[in-house]
Amino acid sequence: MKCALCKNKECYTDGKDCLAGDVDAVAAMDENDRRIWRVAGEVEATFYKKKTRLEEIVEFAKRMGYGKLGLAFCIGLSREAEIIHRFFAAEFEVVSVCCKLCGIDKDDHDMPHIRPGQRETACNPVGQALVFNREKVDLVVICGLCVGHDALLSKHAAAPVTTLAAKDRVLAHNPLGAVYSHYHHGG
């Protein structure tokens, strides 16, 4: 598949199945998956270009009947995480877990340092997921986890995971800025 290179997108315009029925995603979903899928479509249709992603997460969680949200955040976004935690707490119980949970020393695991010669704490996305699992959160929201750490958290979390903010230290956490800016893609 090279859908990104397709010029026609007939799947969208005409309902074309380029796989000729070879993949049945609907059959692969359980009832909870189908419910998430339907509610996500409902939120999209209802609030298209009307609400921010932060607001859409609240709408999605409310419509799913979720009572407890997990907020997995990067320590570099602690100020933002506090604001987000308080925002979510107006509607839900919130469990927020910092990426540096447990204070794991990078030296103990032969991990590279950002500042050689100084003690550095490793990110702990599996630990974040385990806390959310223990606390039985209904939905995990990622705010600025590192590339790869977000993948590990998603792999180990029992609850569905969505991303509020993707980390990009160069572009103020706006990774698509690299796509839009001719300075980054040589356009």
GIWO-V909538 format. One line per field, one symbol per residue. ss: DSSP state (~ for helix, > for strand, _ for the rest). burial: b if it has 9 or more other ideal C-beta (glycine too) atoms within 8 Angstrom, else e. A space follows every 50 residues. Layout:
ss = ???
burial = ???
This chain:
ss = __~~~____~~~~___________~~~~__~~~~~~~~~~~~~~~~~___ __~~~~~~~~~~~~___>>>>>>_~~~~~~~~~~~~~~~___>>>>>>__ ~~~_>~~~~___________>___~~~~~~~~~~~___>>>>>_____~~ ~~~~~~___>>>>>>___________~~~~_~~~~__
burial = eeeeeeeeebbeeeeeeeeeeeeeeeeebeeeebbbbebbebbeeebeee eeebbbbbbbbbbbebebbbbbbbeebbebbeebbebbbeebebbbbbbb beebbbeeeeeebeeeeeebbbbbbbbbbbbbbebebbbbbbbbbbeebb ebbbebbebebbebbbbbeebebebebbeeeeeeeee
